[in-house]
Amino acid sequence: MVEQWHVVIQCPTCDLKIPTDPYDYGLLAGDESMLVYNTGKVTYTAVDRPAIIDRVDNKLAESMIILGTFCPFNGDLLPPHVRGAVVTFRETKETGEEE
């Protein structure tokens, strides 16, 4: 089974919706856009190697996990760019804001 993922960018002038490859979107929007992913229920933020070491050494790793293909909390299929990533997670409030 082949997965096709895209990020929809909406033109501010004509409201045309343009499906964009996630990696192309990352190039346009910047690296920061690829480091945070929100499922609507959980927000994941990628953790770099020095931060991983710091969290483990200071016993702050309880909110840190490695993602697989599916969200471990609600079973949603995760996009390829977050699979295998070490992330911290937070429950997302229904209003879209993080707790």
PyMOL CGO cylinders between C-alpha atoms (Angstrom):
from pymol import cmd
from pymol.cgo import CYLINDER

trace = [
    CYLINDER, 0.00, 0.00, 0.00, 1.40, 3.38, -1.01, 0.3, 1, 1, 1, 1, 1, 1,
    CYLINDER, 1.40, 3.38, -1.01, 0.71, 6.32, 1.27, 0.3, 1, 1, 1, 1, 1, 1,
    CYLINDER, 0.71, 6.32, 1.27, 0.35, 9.80, -0.13, 0.3, 1, 1, 1, 1, 1, 1,
    CYLINDER, 0.35, 9.80, -0.13, 0.60, 12.68, 2.29, 0.3, 1, 1, 1, 1, 1, 1,
    CYLINDER, 0.60, 12.68, 2.29, 0.27, 16.38, 1.58, 0.3, 1, 1, 1, 1, 1, 1,
    CYLINDER, 0.27, 16.38, 1.58, -0.06, 19.69, 3.35, 0.3, 1, 1, 1, 1, 1, 1,
    CYLINDER, -0.06, 19.69, 3.35, -2.68, 22.03, 1.93, 0.3, 1, 1, 1, 1, 1, 1,
    CYLINDER, -2.68, 22.03, 1.93, -1.47, 25.58, 1.42, 0.3, 1, 1, 1, 1, 1, 1,
    CYLINDER, -1.47, 25.58, 1.42, -4.14, 28.16, 0.71, 0.3, 1, 1, 1, 1, 1, 1,
    CYLINDER, -4.14, 28.16, 0.71, -3.28, 31.09, -1.56, 0.3, 1, 1, 1, 1, 1, 1,
    CYLINDER, -3.28, 31.09, -1.56, -3.99, 34.34, 0.34, 0.3, 1, 1, 1, 1, 1, 1,
    CYLINDER, -3.99, 34.34, 0.34, -4.95, 36.11, -2.89, 0.3, 1, 1, 1, 1, 1, 1,
    CYLINDER, -4.95, 36.11, -2.89, -7.26, 33.70, -4.69, 0.3, 1, 1, 1, 1, 1, 1,
    CYLINDER, -7.26, 33.70, -4.69, -8.02, 31.11, -1.95, 0.3, 1, 1, 1, 1, 1, 1,
    CYLINDER, -8.02, 31.11, -1.95, -6.78, 28.29, -4.23, 0.3, 1, 1, 1, 1, 1, 1,
    CYLINDER, -6.78, 28.29, -4.23, -5.86, 25.24, -2.16, 0.3, 1, 1, 1, 1, 1, 1,
    CYLINDER, -5.86, 25.24, -2.16, -2.53, 23.72, -3.22, 0.3, 1, 1, 1, 1, 1, 1,
    CYLINDER, -2.53, 23.72, -3.22, -1.57, 20.22, -2.00, 0.3, 1, 1, 1, 1, 1, 1,
    CYLINDER, -1.57, 20.22, -2.00, 2.16, 20.22, -1.22, 0.3, 1, 1, 1, 1, 1, 1,
    CYLINDER, 2.16, 20.22, -1.22, 4.55, 17.39, -0.38, 0.3, 1, 1, 1, 1, 1, 1,
    CYLINDER, 4.55, 17.39, -0.38, 5.39, 17.61, 3.35, 0.3, 1, 1, 1, 1, 1, 1,
    CYLINDER, 5.39, 17.61, 3.35, 9.12, 17.92, 2.69, 0.3, 1, 1, 1, 1, 1, 1,
    CYLINDER, 9.12, 17.92, 2.69, 8.54, 20.71, 0.14, 0.3, 1, 1, 1, 1, 1, 1,
    CYLINDER, 8.54, 20.71, 0.14, 6.29, 22.40, 2.69, 0.3, 1, 1, 1, 1, 1, 1,
    CYLINDER, 6.29, 22.40, 2.69, 9.13, 22.12, 5.22, 0.3, 1, 1, 1, 1, 1, 1,
    CYLINDER, 9.13, 22.12, 5.22, 11.46, 23.86, 2.80, 0.3, 1, 1, 1, 1, 1, 1,
    CYLINDER, 11.46, 23.86, 2.80, 8.95, 26.68, 2.29, 0.3, 1, 1, 1, 1, 1, 1,
    CYLINDER, 8.95, 26.68, 2.29, 7.80, 27.04, 5.89, 0.3, 1, 1, 1, 1, 1, 1,
    CYLINDER, 7.80, 27.04, 5.89, 11.11, 26.29, 7.62, 0.3, 1, 1, 1, 1, 1, 1,
    CYLINDER, 11.11, 26.29, 7.62, 12.44, 23.46, 9.76, 0.3, 1, 1, 1, 1, 1, 1,
    CYLINDER, 12.44, 23.46, 9.76, 10.32, 24.50, 12.74, 0.3, 1, 1, 1, 1, 1, 1,
    CYLINDER, 10.32, 24.50, 12.74, 7.16, 23.52, 10.84, 0.3, 1, 1, 1, 1, 1, 1,
    CYLINDER, 7.16, 23.52, 10.84, 8.42, 19.95, 10.63, 0.3, 1, 1, 1, 1, 1, 1,
    CYLINDER, 8.42, 19.95, 10.63, 9.27, 19.67, 14.34, 0.3, 1, 1, 1, 1, 1, 1,
    CYLINDER, 9.27, 19.67, 14.34, 5.73, 19.96, 15.71, 0.3, 1, 1, 1, 1, 1, 1,
    CYLINDER, 5.73, 19.96, 15.71, 2.79, 17.73, 14.74, 0.3, 1, 1, 1, 1, 1, 1,
    CYLINDER, 2.79, 17.73, 14.74, -0.73, 17.99, 16.13, 0.3, 1, 1, 1, 1, 1, 1,
    CYLINDER, -0.73, 17.99, 16.13, -3.23, 15.13, 15.75, 0.3, 1, 1, 1, 1, 1, 1,
    CYLINDER, -3.23, 15.13, 15.75, -6.03, 17.29, 17.13, 0.3, 1, 1, 1, 1, 1, 1,
    CYLINDER, -6.03, 17.29, 17.13, -5.84, 15.40, 20.42, 0.3, 1, 1, 1, 1, 1, 1,
    CYLINDER, -5.84, 15.40, 20.42, -2.08, 15.21, 21.02, 0.3, 1, 1, 1, 1, 1, 1,
    CYLINDER, -2.08, 15.21, 21.02, 0.71, 17.61, 20.07, 0.3, 1, 1, 1, 1, 1, 1,
    CYLINDER, 0.71, 17.61, 20.07, 4.14, 16.08, 19.44, 0.3, 1, 1, 1, 1, 1, 1,
    CYLINDER, 4.14, 16.08, 19.44, 7.34, 18.13, 19.45, 0.3, 1, 1, 1, 1, 1, 1,
    CYLINDER, 7.34, 18.13, 19.45, 10.58, 16.61, 18.14, 0.3, 1, 1, 1, 1, 1, 1,
    CYLINDER, 10.58, 16.61, 18.14, 13.48, 16.51, 20.60, 0.3, 1, 1, 1, 1, 1, 1,
    CYLINDER, 13.48, 16.51, 20.60, 17.09, 16.92, 19.46, 0.3, 1, 1, 1, 1, 1, 1,
    CYLINDER, 17.09, 16.92, 19.46, 19.92, 14.75, 20.76, 0.3, 1, 1, 1, 1, 1, 1,
    CYLINDER, 19.92, 14.75, 20.76, 21.29, 17.19, 23.40, 0.3, 1, 1, 1, 1, 1, 1,
    CYLINDER, 21.29, 17.19, 23.40, 17.77, 17.71, 24.79, 0.3, 1, 1, 1, 1, 1, 1,
    CYLINDER, 17.77, 17.71, 24.79, 17.20, 13.94, 24.92, 0.3, 1, 1, 1, 1, 1, 1,
    CYLINDER, 17.20, 13.94, 24.92, 20.39, 13.50, 26.94, 0.3, 1, 1, 1, 1, 1, 1,
    CYLINDER, 20.39, 13.50, 26.94, 19.48, 16.38, 29.26, 0.3, 1, 1, 1, 1, 1, 1,
    CYLINDER, 19.48, 16.38, 29.26, 15.95, 15.03, 29.85, 0.3, 1, 1, 1, 1, 1, 1,
    CYLINDER, 15.95, 15.03, 29.85, 17.20, 11.50, 30.57, 0.3, 1, 1, 1, 1, 1, 1,
    CYLINDER, 17.20, 11.50, 30.57, 20.02, 12.70, 32.87, 0.3, 1, 1, 1, 1, 1, 1,
    CYLINDER, 20.02, 12.70, 32.87, 17.60, 14.92, 34.81, 0.3, 1, 1, 1, 1, 1, 1,
    CYLINDER, 17.60, 14.92, 34.81, 14.86, 12.28, 34.97, 0.3, 1, 1, 1, 1, 1, 1,
    CYLINDER, 14.86, 12.28, 34.97, 12.48, 14.40, 32.88, 0.3, 1, 1, 1, 1, 1, 1,
    CYLINDER, 12.48, 14.40, 32.88, 11.84, 11.79, 30.20, 0.3, 1, 1, 1, 1, 1, 1,
    CYLINDER, 11.84, 11.79, 30.20, 8.34, 10.69, 31.30, 0.3, 1, 1, 1, 1, 1, 1,
    CYLINDER, 8.34, 10.69, 31.30, 6.68, 12.74, 28.54, 0.3, 1, 1, 1, 1, 1, 1,
    CYLINDER, 6.68, 12.74, 28.54, 9.17, 11.59, 25.88, 0.3, 1, 1, 1, 1, 1, 1,
    CYLINDER, 9.17, 11.59, 25.88, 8.46, 8.71, 23.47, 0.3, 1, 1, 1, 1, 1, 1,
    CYLINDER, 8.46, 8.71, 23.47, 9.56, 7.36, 20.10, 0.3, 1, 1, 1, 1, 1, 1,
    CYLINDER, 9.56, 7.36, 20.10, 6.78, 7.42, 17.51, 0.3, 1, 1, 1, 1, 1, 1,
    CYLINDER, 6.78, 7.42, 17.51, 5.88, 4.58, 15.22, 0.3, 1, 1, 1, 1, 1, 1,
    CYLINDER, 5.88, 4.58, 15.22, 3.32, 4.38, 12.43, 0.3, 1, 1, 1, 1, 1, 1,
    CYLINDER, 3.32, 4.38, 12.43, 0.30, 5.07, 14.63, 0.3, 1, 1, 1, 1, 1, 1,
    CYLINDER, 0.30, 5.07, 14.63, -0.44, 7.53, 17.44, 0.3, 1, 1, 1, 1, 1, 1,
    CYLINDER, -0.44, 7.53, 17.44, -0.01, 5.51, 20.64, 0.3, 1, 1, 1, 1, 1, 1,
    CYLINDER, -0.01, 5.51, 20.64, -2.87, 7.39, 22.31, 0.3, 1, 1, 1, 1, 1, 1,
    CYLINDER, -2.87, 7.39, 22.31, -5.66, 7.34, 19.73, 0.3, 1, 1, 1, 1, 1, 1,
    CYLINDER, -5.66, 7.34, 19.73, -4.47, 5.07, 16.91, 0.3, 1, 1, 1, 1, 1, 1,
    CYLINDER, -4.47, 5.07, 16.91, -4.36, 7.76, 14.20, 0.3, 1, 1, 1, 1, 1, 1,
    CYLINDER, -4.36, 7.76, 14.20, -2.01, 7.10, 11.29, 0.3, 1, 1, 1, 1, 1, 1,
    CYLINDER, -2.01, 7.10, 11.29, 1.01, 9.40, 11.65, 0.3, 1, 1, 1, 1, 1, 1,
    CYLINDER, 1.01, 9.40, 11.65, 2.73, 11.08, 8.68, 0.3, 1, 1, 1, 1, 1, 1,
    CYLINDER, 2.73, 11.08, 8.68, 6.08, 9.66, 7.55, 0.3, 1, 1, 1, 1, 1, 1,
    CYLINDER, 6.08, 9.66, 7.55, 8.14, 12.65, 8.71, 0.3, 1, 1, 1, 1, 1, 1,
    CYLINDER, 8.14, 12.65, 8.71, 7.32, 12.00, 12.40, 0.3, 1, 1, 1, 1, 1, 1,
    CYLINDER, 7.32, 12.00, 12.40, 7.72, 8.22, 12.41, 0.3, 1, 1, 1, 1, 1, 1,
    CYLINDER, 7.72, 8.22, 12.41, 10.80, 7.13, 14.32, 0.3, 1, 1, 1, 1, 1, 1,
    CYLINDER, 10.80, 7.13, 14.32, 11.17, 10.57, 15.89, 0.3, 1, 1, 1, 1, 1, 1,
    CYLINDER, 11.17, 10.57, 15.89, 11.88, 11.07, 19.57, 0.3, 1, 1, 1, 1, 1, 1,
    CYLINDER, 11.88, 11.07, 19.57, 9.21, 13.51, 20.74, 0.3, 1, 1, 1, 1, 1, 1,
    CYLINDER, 9.21, 13.51, 20.74, 7.61, 15.04, 23.78, 0.3, 1, 1, 1, 1, 1, 1,
    CYLINDER, 7.61, 15.04, 23.78, 3.84, 14.98, 23.86, 0.3, 1, 1, 1, 1, 1, 1,
    CYLINDER, 3.84, 14.98, 23.86, 1.03, 17.06, 25.30, 0.3, 1, 1, 1, 1, 1, 1,
    CYLINDER, 1.03, 17.06, 25.30, -2.68, 16.55, 25.30, 0.3, 1, 1, 1, 1, 1, 1,
    CYLINDER, -2.68, 16.55, 25.30, -4.38, 19.17, 23.14, 0.3, 1, 1, 1, 1, 1, 1,
    CYLINDER, -4.38, 19.17, 23.14, -7.48, 20.86, 24.51, 0.3, 1, 1, 1, 1, 1, 1,
    CYLINDER, -7.48, 20.86, 24.51, -10.65, 20.73, 22.41, 0.3, 1, 1, 1, 1, 1, 1,
    CYLINDER, -10.65, 20.73, 22.41, -10.24, 24.44, 21.61, 0.3, 1, 1, 1, 1, 1, 1,
    CYLINDER, -10.24, 24.44, 21.61, -7.01, 23.58, 19.78, 0.3, 1, 1, 1, 1, 1, 1,
    CYLINDER, -7.01, 23.58, 19.78, -4.79, 24.99, 22.52, 0.3, 1, 1, 1, 1, 1, 1,
    CYLINDER, -4.79, 24.99, 22.52, -2.28, 22.90, 24.41, 0.3, 1, 1, 1, 1, 1, 1,
    CYLINDER, -2.28, 22.90, 24.41, -2.66, 22.24, 28.12, 0.3, 1, 1, 1, 1, 1, 1,
]
cmd.load_cgo(trace, "trace")
